[in-house]
Each structure stands twice: as structure tokens, then as C-alpha cells.
Amino acid sequence: MSSPSIQWYPGHIAKAERSLKEQLKRVDVVLEIRDARIPLATHHPEVDDWIGDKARVLVLNRVDMITPEARQLWQTWFKTQGQTIYFTNAKQGKGVQNLLRAAQDAGKAMNQRRQHRGMKPRPVRAVVIGFPNVGKSALINRLLKRKVVVSERRAGVTRQLRWVRISNEIELLDAPGIIPLKLNDQTAALKLAICDDIGGAAYDTQRVASSFVDLIKELDVQDDVGNYRDAIASRYDTPLASETGEDYTGETYLTVLAQRYNNDPERAAHQLLNDFRKGHLGSLILELPPAAEAPISEALRA
């Protein structure tokens, strides 16, 4: 089975992107939300140009799905890039208040300028942007302390831009997920599919699941400990190697795993990906900072 070719750009995203660019003129602060498991793959390459010199708050959501060691590695790496990052768990509300204060602080300069011009202060206008299904709407609901915008664990739920007032100090624009018109980096596209950060119509589930196993094996080689392999093998009581010790390919492993599901490889593929997405395989991440020096075995899995 060949590696999957993944492309996804539904019509509502193109429309939302045009509206977002127009609304950015009214915005004081940009909250860029990324998936903590794949912080680089969930960075839209055009966002920097769209934002320009506006204040930006960078957020890595789903911090509950990575280890403290991985969190520290990313925090250190982003600091070397001159960026401060905020970690959140929108599902449980952790880190959300720190994010709110950061957004308010970033917008203070706007009201200072208004004051110098003899104008009255107004609420800071912030926009929440990021790839589909990285937790933007869930964060807004946490900030509001009630469910105001639709939030589900699948890509493409939010389809229209909507302003919501958080308090007298800040207003937030909830925007649909944005994604490049063409996914040129297919390694990054694969990670998006594995993490459910693009629509399921974009890929073949069995190919992505088998590629996930191959990716796990590559990551496992980097630390030479076996945590990744053990995470899958112990979950399904199915080693990633045959009785002779020969490594299975991702495709072969999926066939072997399918024996647990009435020889249905599609069901096995869905189970494998869903278990990863829900954290049942442990605190696994699919990316580390470039040239990370800390032991990978400590950072990738608890």
C-alpha cells in the first residue's frame, strides 16, 4: 500500500478565508491555535503575512496529550525563535485564563493610542485562527464559561465567522479552520490526518493508519527504547514484529490487527486512529522541535 496523497480544501474554507482577511483589518490581536502534538504541521504558511505587525498570541492546545518533557522542549525552542507560547487544554479549561490575560495585555497598546487621540477605550478585538479541529471553538466556550459556539471533535464544524463578547474588555471572532489551498508537504498532511485536523473525506483511512504505524516505527528508532512500539503492542496485545522478529510494515500490521476485528481492516484502521486521537495510546506526539537535544524517549511518551 503506497503512502497516501492527501488534499483537502472544501468550499466553505475558501469563503471563510476571504472573510477572515477582511475582518483582520478590524482586529487588534491574533490568537493562533495549534495542535500541541504537531505544532509545526498546524502552522498555516500564510498566516505570518496575513497578520503583519499585529500582536499575536501563540497557543498550543491539547497540552494534556503531550508529556511535560515535550512541553518543555517546545517552550524552549519557541523561545529561541523569539516567541512566547501558551499551553491550553480547552476540554478541561486549563491555561485558558492565562490566555485571556495575554490577549488583553497584547491589546492594551490599542487603547493607549486611542487615549492619546482623545478617544474613549473600547474592548480589545481578537480573532482565533488555526487549522480545523485544533480546539478554537472549545477555547471560546471556555472563555465564555458557557457553550455559545458549536464545538465537536471533527474538522469543518465551524463554517462562518462570528463575533462573541467575552467581557467588557475583550471581543473574540470565532473563525472556521483555515488550511492551505494545496498541501505541498505530504508528511505534514499525513500528521494532520492522523490527528483528525482535516476532514475524513481527504484521505483513505487504511492508508493513513498503516502510515501511522510506519511513522511510529521511525520515531521509535530515534530513541531506541521502544516506547512507541510498546504503546501499540500493549494496547492490542499484538507486537509490531512477527514471531521470527521481522518487523511488520504498517500495511502488514494493519492486516494482522484486523484479525481482532473479524478480519475487517477498515474497522481496525478506525480503531487505531481513534485510540491515538483520544489518548488511549498514551501521551504520544508526532513532532519534536528541530534539533531537540533532550532525550526523545523522555519527551515523546510518559
ABEGO torsion letter per residue (X at the ends): XBBBBBBBBBAAAAAAAAAAAAAAAABABBBBBBBAABAAAABBAAAAAAAEABBBBBBBBGAAABBAAAAAAAAAAAAAAGBBBBBBBAAAGBGAAAAAAAAAAAAAAAAAAAAAAGBBBBBBBBBBBEBBGAGAAAAAAAAAGBBABBBBBBBGABABBBBBBABAABBBBBBBBBBBABBABAAAAAAAAAAGABBAAABBAAAAAAAAAAAAAAAAAAAGAGAAAAAAAAAAGBBABBAAGBBBBAAAAAAAAAAABGGBAAAAAAAAAAAAAAGAAEBBBABBBBGBABBAAAAABX
